[in-house]
Amino acid sequence: MEKLNSAQKQKLAEQIKTLDTKGEIVVVTPGADFKGGSITYNKDIGLILGEGSYRLTDEEYVRARLVVRLVKKLG
């Protein structure tokens, strides 16, 4: 599997922000040029994914988008 490029990461971050405009589910804080950064999942809504805050990797971009879509679109 190929790594995500900066444009793909930016698009995923935008999709997450569009679905979760207030950051109620997840807060994505990408690093410069979308390299590195952090992601924090909101435990207060009953979403438990380990510790809650992670290093922002390709997998986390995809996971965050999936989680936000599941919560917002499918409840």
PDB file with one MODEL, atoms N, CA, C and O in Angstrom:
MODEL        1
ATOM      1  N   MET A   1       0.834  -1.172   0.000  1.00  0.00           N
ATOM      2  CA  MET A   1       0.000   0.000   0.000  1.00  0.00           C
ATOM      3  C   MET A   1       0.887   1.246   0.000  1.00  0.00           C
ATOM      4  O   MET A   1       1.862   1.327   0.747  1.00  0.00           O
ATOM      5  N   GLU A   2       0.539   2.203  -0.837  1.00  0.00           N
ATOM      6  CA  GLU A   2       1.316   3.435  -0.941  1.00  0.00           C
ATOM      7  C   GLU A   2       0.983   4.399   0.189  1.00  0.00           C
ATOM      8  O   GLU A   2      -0.122   4.393   0.733  1.00  0.00           O
ATOM      9  N   LYS A   3       1.959   5.222   0.525  1.00  0.00           N
ATOM     10  CA  LYS A   3       1.742   6.245   1.543  1.00  0.00           C
ATOM     11  C   LYS A   3       0.914   7.381   0.962  1.00  0.00           C
ATOM     12  O   LYS A   3       0.933   7.630  -0.243  1.00  0.00           O
ATOM     13  N   LEU A   4       0.184   8.068   1.844  1.00  0.00           N
ATOM     14  CA  LEU A   4      -0.583   9.234   1.414  1.00  0.00           C
ATOM     15  C   LEU A   4       0.360  10.398   1.155  1.00  0.00           C
ATOM     16  O   LEU A   4       1.335  10.589   1.881  1.00  0.00           O
ATOM     17  N   ASN A   5       0.070  11.171   0.122  1.00  0.00           N
ATOM     18  CA  ASN A   5       0.859  12.377  -0.102  1.00  0.00           C
ATOM     19  C   ASN A   5       0.182  13.548   0.617  1.00  0.00           C
ATOM     20  O   ASN A   5      -0.912  13.394   1.158  1.00  0.00           O
ATOM     21  N   SER A   6       0.821  14.696   0.622  1.00  0.00           N
ATOM     22  CA  SER A   6       0.303  15.858   1.348  1.00  0.00           C
ATOM     23  C   SER A   6      -1.081  16.280   0.862  1.00  0.00           C
ATOM     24  O   SER A   6      -1.932  16.656   1.669  1.00  0.00           O
ATOM     25  N   ALA A   7      -1.312  16.222  -0.442  1.00  0.00           N
ATOM     26  CA  ALA A   7      -2.615  16.603  -0.990  1.00  0.00           C
ATOM     27  C   ALA A   7      -3.719  15.659  -0.510  1.00  0.00           C
ATOM     28  O   ALA A   7      -4.827  16.100  -0.207  1.00  0.00           O
ATOM     29  N   GLN A   8      -3.419  14.384  -0.443  1.00  0.00           N
ATOM     30  CA  GLN A   8      -4.403  13.416   0.034  1.00  0.00           C
ATOM     31  C   GLN A   8      -4.704  13.630   1.519  1.00  0.00           C
ATOM     32  O   GLN A   8      -5.857  13.557   1.943  1.00  0.00           O
ATOM     33  N   LYS A   9      -3.661  13.893   2.297  1.00  0.00           N
ATOM     34  CA  LYS A   9      -3.856  14.161   3.722  1.00  0.00           C
ATOM     35  C   LYS A   9      -4.676  15.426   3.925  1.00  0.00           C
ATOM     36  O   LYS A   9      -5.546  15.476   4.794  1.00  0.00           O
ATOM     37  N   GLN A  10      -4.399  16.436   3.127  1.00  0.00           N
ATOM     38  CA  GLN A  10      -5.146  17.689   3.225  1.00  0.00           C
ATOM     39  C   GLN A  10      -6.620  17.461   2.897  1.00  0.00           C
ATOM     40  O   GLN A  10      -7.500  17.996   3.571  1.00  0.00           O
ATOM     41  N   LYS A  11      -6.883  16.678   1.876  1.00  0.00           N
ATOM     42  CA  LYS A  11      -8.268  16.384   1.489  1.00  0.00           C
ATOM     43  C   LYS A  11      -8.989  15.624   2.598  1.00  0.00           C
ATOM     44  O   LYS A  11     -10.141  15.928   2.907  1.00  0.00           O
ATOM     45  N   LEU A  12      -8.326  14.642   3.198  1.00  0.00           N
ATOM     46  CA  LEU A  12      -8.936  13.900   4.296  1.00  0.00           C
ATOM     47  C   LEU A  12      -9.214  14.824   5.484  1.00  0.00           C
ATOM     48  O   LEU A  12     -10.277  14.739   6.099  1.00  0.00           O
ATOM     49  N   ALA A  13      -8.268  15.703   5.806  1.00  0.00           N
ATOM     50  CA  ALA A  13      -8.455  16.649   6.907  1.00  0.00           C
ATOM     51  C   ALA A  13      -9.643  17.572   6.630  1.00  0.00           C
ATOM     52  O   ALA A  13     -10.410  17.886   7.539  1.00  0.00           O
ATOM     53  N   GLU A  14      -9.794  18.003   5.384  1.00  0.00           N
ATOM     54  CA  GLU A  14     -10.922  18.856   5.005  1.00  0.00           C
ATOM     55  C   GLU A  14     -12.243  18.099   5.114  1.00  0.00           C
ATOM     56  O   GLU A  14     -13.242  18.659   5.565  1.00  0.00           O
ATOM     57  N   GLN A  15     -12.253  16.839   4.708  1.00  0.00           N
ATOM     58  CA  GLN A  15     -13.467  16.034   4.804  1.00  0.00           C
ATOM     59  C   GLN A  15     -13.858  15.824   6.268  1.00  0.00           C
ATOM     60  O   GLN A  15     -15.039  15.874   6.611  1.00  0.00           O
ATOM     61  N   ILE A  16     -12.873  15.591   7.120  1.00  0.00           N
ATOM     62  CA  ILE A  16     -13.136  15.426   8.545  1.00  0.00           C
ATOM     63  C   ILE A  16     -13.735  16.709   9.102  1.00  0.00           C
ATOM     64  O   ILE A  16     -14.723  16.669   9.835  1.00  0.00           O
ATOM     65  N   LYS A  17     -13.144  17.842   8.759  1.00  0.00           N
ATOM     66  CA  LYS A  17     -13.617  19.143   9.245  1.00  0.00           C
ATOM     67  C   LYS A  17     -15.015  19.445   8.721  1.00  0.00           C
ATOM     68  O   LYS A  17     -15.824  20.029   9.443  1.00  0.00           O
ATOM     69  N   THR A  18     -15.318  19.063   7.484  1.00  0.00           N
ATOM     70  CA  THR A  18     -16.645  19.285   6.916  1.00  0.00           C
ATOM     71  C   THR A  18     -17.704  18.474   7.659  1.00  0.00           C
ATOM     72  O   THR A  18     -18.795  18.974   7.933  1.00  0.00           O
ATOM     73  N   LEU A  19     -17.383  17.232   7.983  1.00  0.00           N
ATOM     74  CA  LEU A  19     -18.335  16.376   8.692  1.00  0.00           C
ATOM     75  C   LEU A  19     -18.444  16.720  10.170  1.00  0.00           C
ATOM     76  O   LEU A  19     -19.518  16.594  10.758  1.00  0.00           O
ATOM     77  N   ASP A  20     -17.351  17.151  10.769  1.00  0.00           N
ATOM     78  CA  ASP A  20     -17.293  17.439  12.209  1.00  0.00           C
ATOM     79  C   ASP A  20     -16.835  18.883  12.403  1.00  0.00           C
ATOM     80  O   ASP A  20     -15.738  19.131  12.904  1.00  0.00           O
ATOM     81  N   THR A  21     -17.683  19.834  12.003  1.00  0.00           N
ATOM     82  CA  THR A  21     -17.299  21.246  11.973  1.00  0.00           C
ATOM     83  C   THR A  21     -16.908  21.809  13.336  1.00  0.00           C
ATOM     84  O   THR A  21     -16.066  22.703  13.419  1.00  0.00           O
ATOM     85  N   LYS A  22     -17.509  21.296  14.393  1.00  0.00           N
ATOM     86  CA  LYS A  22     -17.229  21.821  15.739  1.00  0.00           C
ATOM     87  C   LYS A  22     -16.161  21.018  16.487  1.00  0.00           C
ATOM     88  O   LYS A  22     -15.824  21.347  17.625  1.00  0.00           O
ATOM     89  N   GLY A  23     -15.634  19.982  15.865  1.00  0.00           N
ATOM     90  CA  GLY A  23     -14.620  19.164  16.519  1.00  0.00           C
ATOM     91  C   GLY A  23     -15.172  18.376  17.687  1.00  0.00           C
ATOM     92  O   GLY A  23     -14.469  18.141  18.669  1.00  0.00           O
ATOM     93  N   GLU A  24     -16.425  17.968  17.588  1.00  0.00           N
ATOM     94  CA  GLU A  24     -17.073  17.219  18.669  1.00  0.00           C
ATOM     95  C   GLU A  24     -16.570  15.783  18.771  1.00  0.00           C
ATOM     96  O   GLU A  24     -16.617  15.179  19.843  1.00  0.00           O
ATOM     97  N   ILE A  25     -16.099  15.247  17.676  1.00  0.00           N
ATOM     98  CA  ILE A  25     -15.671  13.849  17.647  1.00  0.00           C
ATOM     99  C   ILE A  25     -14.162  13.729  17.652  1.00  0.00           C
ATOM    100  O   ILE A  25     -13.591  12.936  18.402  1.00  0.00           O
ATOM    101  N   VAL A  26     -13.517  14.524  16.807  1.00  0.00           N
ATOM    102  CA  VAL A  26     -12.070  14.413  16.662  1.00  0.00           C
ATOM    103  C   VAL A  26     -11.482  15.784  16.336  1.00  0.00           C
ATOM    104  O   VAL A  26     -12.105  16.600  15.657  1.00  0.00           O
ATOM    105  N   VAL A  27     -10.273  16.015  16.833  1.00  0.00           N
ATOM    106  CA  VAL A  27      -9.540  17.240  16.513  1.00  0.00           C
ATOM    107  C   VAL A  27      -8.242  16.824  15.831  1.00  0.00           C
ATOM    108  O   VAL A  27      -7.397  16.149  16.420  1.00  0.00           O
ATOM    109  N   VAL A  28      -8.106  17.242  14.578  1.00  0.00           N
ATOM    110  CA  VAL A  28      -6.924  16.911  13.786  1.00  0.00           C
ATOM    111  C   VAL A  28      -6.033  18.144  13.741  1.00  0.00           C
ATOM    112  O   VAL A  28      -6.475  19.220  13.339  1.00  0.00           O
ATOM    113  N   THR A  29      -4.771  17.989  14.155  1.00  0.00           N
ATOM    114  CA  THR A  29      -3.810  19.081  14.146  1.00  0.00           C
ATOM    115  C   THR A  29      -2.596  18.650  13.337  1.00  0.00           C
ATOM    116  O   THR A  29      -1.618  18.145  13.888  1.00  0.00           O
ATOM    117  N   PRO A  30      -2.667  18.856  12.008  1.00  0.00           N
ATOM    118  CA  PRO A  30      -1.543  18.425  11.172  1.00  0.00           C
ATOM    119  C   PRO A  30      -0.321  19.317  11.345  1.00  0.00           C
ATOM    120  O   PRO A  30      -0.429  20.494  11.688  1.00  0.00           O
ATOM    121  N   GLY A  31       0.833  18.728  11.100  1.00  0.00           N
ATOM    122  CA  GLY A  31       2.075  19.486  11.128  1.00  0.00           C
ATOM    123  C   GLY A  31       2.253  20.258   9.826  1.00  0.00           C
ATOM    124  O   GLY A  31       1.396  20.215   8.942  1.00  0.00           O
ATOM    125  N   ALA A  32       3.357  20.953   9.721  1.00  0.00           N
ATOM    126  CA  ALA A  32       3.667  21.718   8.510  1.00  0.00           C
ATOM    127  C   ALA A  32       3.695  20.781   7.307  1.00  0.00           C
ATOM    128  O   ALA A  32       4.262  19.691   7.379  1.00  0.00           O
ATOM    129  N   ASP A  33       3.088  21.199   6.212  1.00  0.00           N
ATOM    130  CA  ASP A  33       3.026  20.405   4.988  1.00  0.00           C
ATOM    131  C   ASP A  33       2.420  19.025   5.215  1.00  0.00           C
ATOM    132  O   ASP A  33       2.710  18.081   4.480  1.00  0.00           O
ATOM    133  N   PHE A  34       1.573  18.916   6.242  1.00  0.00           N
ATOM    134  CA  PHE A  34       0.880  17.673   6.583  1.00  0.00           C
ATOM    135  C   PHE A  34       1.840  16.524   6.883  1.00  0.00           C
ATOM    136  O   PHE A  34       1.556  15.365   6.581  1.00  0.00           O
ATOM    137  N   LYS A  35       2.971  16.864   7.477  1.00  0.00           N
ATOM    138  CA  LYS A  35       3.918  15.857   7.952  1.00  0.00           C
ATOM    139  C   LYS A  35       3.861  15.867   9.472  1.00  0.00           C
ATOM    140  O   LYS A  35       4.123  16.893  10.101  1.00  0.00           O
ATOM    141  N   GLY A  36       3.522  14.735  10.058  1.00  0.00           N
ATOM    142  CA  GLY A  36       3.401  14.665  11.510  1.00  0.00           C
ATOM    143  C   GLY A  36       2.132  15.340  11.995  1.00  0.00           C
ATOM    144  O   GLY A  36       1.175  15.510  11.240  1.00  0.00           O
ATOM    145  N   GLY A  37       2.135  15.718  13.251  1.00  0.00           N
ATOM    146  CA  GLY A  37       0.970  16.338  13.853  1.00  0.00           C
ATOM    147  C   GLY A  37       0.351  15.404  14.869  1.00  0.00           C
ATOM    148  O   GLY A  37       0.931  14.378  15.224  1.00  0.00           O
ATOM    149  N   SER A  38      -0.851  15.774  15.341  1.00  0.00           N
ATOM    150  CA  SER A  38      -1.528  14.944  16.335  1.00  0.00           C
ATOM    151  C   SER A  38      -3.020  14.901  16.054  1.00  0.00           C
ATOM    152  O   SER A  38      -3.566  15.725  15.320  1.00  0.00           O
ATOM    153  N   ILE A  39      -3.655  13.920  16.656  1.00  0.00           N
ATOM    154  CA  ILE A  39      -5.096  13.747  16.530  1.00  0.00           C
ATOM    155  C   ILE A  39      -5.632  13.343  17.895  1.00  0.00           C
ATOM    156  O   ILE A  39      -5.038  12.515  18.586  1.00  0.00           O
ATOM    157  N   THR A  40      -6.757  13.933  18.275  1.00  0.00           N
ATOM    158  CA  THR A  40      -7.356  13.646  19.571  1.00  0.00           C
ATOM    159  C   THR A  40      -8.819  13.281  19.376  1.00  0.00           C
ATOM    160  O   THR A  40      -9.585  14.033  18.773  1.00  0.00           O
ATOM    161  N   TYR A  41      -9.194  12.128  19.889  1.00  0.00           N
ATOM    162  CA  TYR A  41     -10.585  11.679  19.841  1.00  0.00           C
ATOM    163  C   TYR A  41     -11.279  12.099  21.133  1.00  0.00           C
ATOM    164  O   TYR A  41     -10.686  12.020  22.208  1.00  0.00           O
ATOM    165  N   ASN A  42     -12.522  12.540  21.036  1.00  0.00           N
ATOM    166  CA  ASN A  42     -13.283  13.013  22.180  1.00  0.00           C
ATOM    167  C   ASN A  42     -13.868  11.837  22.960  1.00  0.00           C
ATOM    168  O   ASN A  42     -14.749  11.139  22.458  1.00  0.00           O
ATOM    169  N   LYS A  43     -13.393  11.617  24.166  1.00  0.00           N
ATOM    170  CA  LYS A  43     -13.880  10.522  25.003  1.00  0.00           C
ATOM    171  C   LYS A  43     -15.260  10.824  25.577  1.00  0.00           C
ATOM    172  O   LYS A  43     -15.986   9.900  25.943  1.00  0.00           O
ATOM    173  N   ASP A  44     -15.633  12.090  25.662  1.00  0.00           N
ATOM    174  CA  ASP A  44     -16.894  12.491  26.285  1.00  0.00           C
ATOM    175  C   ASP A  44     -18.130  12.030  25.526  1.00  0.00           C
ATOM    176  O   ASP A  44     -19.222  12.004  26.095  1.00  0.00           O
ATOM    177  N   ILE A  45     -17.985  11.669  24.264  1.00  0.00           N
ATOM    178  CA  ILE A  45     -19.143  11.202  23.503  1.00  0.00           C
ATOM    179  C   ILE A  45     -19.259   9.679  23.543  1.00  0.00           C
ATOM    180  O   ILE A  45     -20.085   9.098  22.840  1.00  0.00           O
ATOM    181  N   GLY A  46     -18.443   9.044  24.353  1.00  0.00           N
ATOM    182  CA  GLY A  46     -18.494   7.597  24.481  1.00  0.00           C
ATOM    183  C   GLY A  46     -17.605   6.857  23.503  1.00  0.00           C
ATOM    184  O   GLY A  46     -17.672   5.633  23.394  1.00  0.00           O
ATOM    185  N   LEU A  47     -16.778   7.597  22.797  1.00  0.00           N
ATOM    186  CA  LEU A  47     -15.869   7.008  21.820  1.00  0.00           C
ATOM    187  C   LEU A  47     -14.547   6.712  22.510  1.00  0.00           C
ATOM    188  O   LEU A  47     -13.824   7.628  22.900  1.00  0.00           O
ATOM    189  N   ILE A  48     -14.236   5.440  22.658  1.00  0.00           N
ATOM    190  CA  ILE A  48     -13.002   5.060  23.335  1.00  0.00           C
ATOM    191  C   ILE A  48     -12.101   4.339  22.349  1.00  0.00           C
ATOM    192  O   ILE A  48     -12.384   3.215  21.932  1.00  0.00           O
ATOM    193  N   LEU A  49     -11.022   4.995  21.985  1.00  0.00           N
ATOM    194  CA  LEU A  49     -10.030   4.411  21.086  1.00  0.00           C
ATOM    195  C   LEU A  49      -8.669   4.491  21.756  1.00  0.00           C
ATOM    196  O   LEU A  49      -7.805   5.255  21.326  1.00  0.00           O
ATOM    197  N   GLY A  50      -8.481   3.724  22.783  1.00  0.00           N
ATOM    198  CA  GLY A  50      -7.210   3.759  23.497  1.00  0.00           C
ATOM    199  C   GLY A  50      -7.073   5.007  24.337  1.00  0.00           C
ATOM    200  O   GLY A  50      -7.991   5.360  25.076  1.00  0.00           O
ATOM    201  N   GLU A  51      -5.944   5.680  24.237  1.00  0.00           N
ATOM    202  CA  GLU A  51      -5.643   6.830  25.085  1.00  0.00           C
ATOM    203  C   GLU A  51      -6.358   8.107  24.657  1.00  0.00           C
ATOM    204  O   GLU A  51      -6.499   9.025  25.464  1.00  0.00           O
ATOM    205  N   GLY A  52      -6.804   8.187  23.425  1.00  0.00           N
ATOM    206  CA  GLY A  52      -7.521   9.372  22.965  1.00  0.00           C
ATOM    207  C   GLY A  52      -6.704  10.302  22.099  1.00  0.00           C
ATOM    208  O   GLY A  52      -7.263  10.947  21.212  1.00  0.00           O
ATOM    209  N   SER A  53      -5.400  10.399  22.318  1.00  0.00           N
ATOM    210  CA  SER A  53      -4.550  11.291  21.538  1.00  0.00           C
ATOM    211  C   SER A  53      -3.422  10.483  20.906  1.00  0.00           C
ATOM    212  O   SER A  53      -2.769   9.674  21.565  1.00  0.00           O
ATOM    213  N   TYR A  54      -3.211  10.721  19.624  1.00  0.00           N
ATOM    214  CA  TYR A  54      -2.244   9.922  18.876  1.00  0.00           C
ATOM    215  C   TYR A  54      -1.394  10.794  17.967  1.00  0.00           C
ATOM    216  O   TYR A  54      -1.737  11.938  17.670  1.00  0.00           O
ATOM    217  N   ARG A  55      -0.294  10.232  17.541  1.00  0.00           N
ATOM    218  CA  ARG A  55       0.529  10.857  16.505  1.00  0.00           C
ATOM    219  C   ARG A  55      -0.239  10.703  15.196  1.00  0.00           C
ATOM    220  O   ARG A  55      -0.800   9.641  14.925  1.00  0.00           O
ATOM    221  N   LEU A  56      -0.264  11.740  14.397  1.00  0.00           N
ATOM    222  CA  LEU A  56      -1.049  11.749  13.163  1.00  0.00           C
ATOM    223  C   LEU A  56      -0.275  11.061  12.043  1.00  0.00           C
ATOM    224  O   LEU A  56       0.684  11.613  11.503  1.00  0.00           O
ATOM    225  N   THR A  57      -0.702   9.860  11.707  1.00  0.00           N
ATOM    226  CA  THR A  57      -0.092   9.066  10.644  1.00  0.00           C
ATOM    227  C   THR A  57      -1.108   8.903   9.513  1.00  0.00           C
ATOM    228  O   THR A  57      -2.256   9.332   9.636  1.00  0.00           O
ATOM    229  N   ASP A  58      -0.686   8.289   8.426  1.00  0.00           N
ATOM    230  CA  ASP A  58      -1.600   8.007   7.318  1.00  0.00           C
ATOM    231  C   ASP A  58      -2.817   7.226   7.816  1.00  0.00           C
ATOM    232  O   ASP A  58      -3.955   7.546   7.474  1.00  0.00           O
ATOM    233  N   GLU A  59      -2.564   6.211   8.618  1.00  0.00           N
ATOM    234  CA  GLU A  59      -3.640   5.375   9.135  1.00  0.00           C
ATOM    235  C   GLU A  59      -4.613   6.187   9.991  1.00  0.00           C
ATOM    236  O   GLU A  59      -5.821   5.962   9.930  1.00  0.00           O
ATOM    237  N   GLU A  60      -4.106   7.115  10.776  1.00  0.00           N
ATOM    238  CA  GLU A  60      -4.979   7.921  11.632  1.00  0.00           C
ATOM    239  C   GLU A  60      -5.865   8.868  10.831  1.00  0.00           C
ATOM    240  O   GLU A  60      -7.010   9.108  11.214  1.00  0.00           O
ATOM    241  N   TYR A  61      -5.354   9.411   9.721  1.00  0.00           N
ATOM    242  CA  TYR A  61      -6.195  10.238   8.849  1.00  0.00           C
ATOM    243  C   TYR A  61      -7.402   9.431   8.371  1.00  0.00           C
ATOM    244  O   TYR A  61      -8.541   9.894   8.438  1.00  0.00           O
ATOM    245  N   VAL A  62      -7.132   8.226   7.892  1.00  0.00           N
ATOM    246  CA  VAL A  62      -8.185   7.373   7.357  1.00  0.00           C
ATOM    247  C   VAL A  62      -9.138   6.942   8.473  1.00  0.00           C
ATOM    248  O   VAL A  62     -10.356   6.973   8.297  1.00  0.00           O
ATOM    249  N   ARG A  63      -8.592   6.546   9.603  1.00  0.00           N
ATOM    250  CA  ARG A  63      -9.417   6.118  10.736  1.00  0.00           C
ATOM    251  C   ARG A  63     -10.318   7.252  11.210  1.00  0.00           C
ATOM    252  O   ARG A  63     -11.506   7.042  11.453  1.00  0.00           O
ATOM    253  N   ALA A  64      -9.760   8.447  11.341  1.00  0.00           N
ATOM    254  CA  ALA A  64     -10.541   9.594  11.811  1.00  0.00           C
ATOM    255  C   ALA A  64     -11.693   9.897  10.861  1.00  0.00           C
ATOM    256  O   ALA A  64     -12.811  10.167  11.301  1.00  0.00           O
ATOM    257  N   ARG A  65     -11.420   9.854   9.565  1.00  0.00           N
ATOM    258  CA  ARG A  65     -12.492  10.121   8.603  1.00  0.00           C
ATOM    259  C   ARG A  65     -13.581   9.067   8.709  1.00  0.00           C
ATOM    260  O   ARG A  65     -14.768   9.393   8.670  1.00  0.00           O
ATOM    261  N   LEU A  66     -13.193   7.819   8.842  1.00  0.00           N
ATOM    262  CA  LEU A  66     -14.154   6.733   8.973  1.00  0.00           C
ATOM    263  C   LEU A  66     -14.988   6.882  10.248  1.00  0.00           C
ATOM    264  O   LEU A  66     -16.210   6.739  10.216  1.00  0.00           O
ATOM    265  N   VAL A  67     -14.327   7.167  11.360  1.00  0.00           N
ATOM    266  CA  VAL A  67     -15.028   7.311  12.638  1.00  0.00           C
ATOM    267  C   VAL A  67     -16.014   8.470  12.578  1.00  0.00           C
ATOM    268  O   VAL A  67     -17.160   8.330  13.004  1.00  0.00           O
ATOM    269  N   VAL A  68     -15.579   9.619  12.051  1.00  0.00           N
ATOM    270  CA  VAL A  68     -16.460  10.778  11.959  1.00  0.00           C
ATOM    271  C   VAL A  68     -17.650  10.468  11.062  1.00  0.00           C
ATOM    272  O   VAL A  68     -18.786  10.812  11.389  1.00  0.00           O
ATOM    273  N   ARG A  69     -17.394   9.830   9.951  1.00  0.00           N
ATOM    274  CA  ARG A  69     -18.492   9.492   9.034  1.00  0.00           C
ATOM    275  C   ARG A  69     -19.471   8.524   9.695  1.00  0.00           C
ATOM    276  O   ARG A  69     -20.684   8.697   9.580  1.00  0.00           O
ATOM    277  N   LEU A  70     -18.957   7.516  10.379  1.00  0.00           N
ATOM    278  CA  LEU A  70     -19.837   6.568  11.051  1.00  0.00           C
ATOM    279  C   LEU A  70     -20.704   7.249  12.109  1.00  0.00           C
ATOM    280  O   LEU A  70     -21.909   7.010  12.184  1.00  0.00           O
ATOM    281  N   VAL A  71     -20.088   8.091  12.916  1.00  0.00           N
ATOM    282  CA  VAL A  71     -20.825   8.766  13.985  1.00  0.00           C
ATOM    283  C   VAL A  71     -21.831   9.769  13.426  1.00  0.00           C
ATOM    284  O   VAL A  71     -22.989   9.775  13.843  1.00  0.00           O
ATOM    285  N   LYS A  72     -21.414  10.603  12.502  1.00  0.00           N
ATOM    286  CA  LYS A  72     -22.270  11.671  11.975  1.00  0.00           C
ATOM    287  C   LYS A  72     -23.348  11.154  11.021  1.00  0.00           C
ATOM    288  O   LYS A  72     -24.502  11.574  11.110  1.00  0.00           O
ATOM    289  N   LYS A  73     -22.991  10.261  10.125  1.00  0.00           N
ATOM    290  CA  LYS A  73     -23.934   9.798   9.108  1.00  0.00           C
ATOM    291  C   LYS A  73     -24.778   8.618   9.549  1.00  0.00           C
ATOM    292  O   LYS A  73     -25.943   8.508   9.167  1.00  0.00           O
ATOM    293  N   LEU A  74     -24.202   7.741  10.345  1.00  0.00           N
ATOM    294  CA  LEU A  74     -24.908   6.506  10.717  1.00  0.00           C
ATOM    295  C   LEU A  74     -25.274   6.413  12.202  1.00  0.00           C
ATOM    296  O   LEU A  74     -25.943   5.474  12.633  1.00  0.00           O
ATOM    297  N   GLY A  75     -24.825   7.401  12.968  1.00  0.00           N
ATOM    298  CA  GLY A  75     -25.159   7.421  14.400  1.00  0.00           C
ATOM    299  C   GLY A  75     -24.410   6.382  15.160  1.00  0.00           C
ATOM    300  O   GLY A  75     -24.576   6.266  16.375  1.00  0.00           O
TER     301      GLY A  75
ENDMDL
END
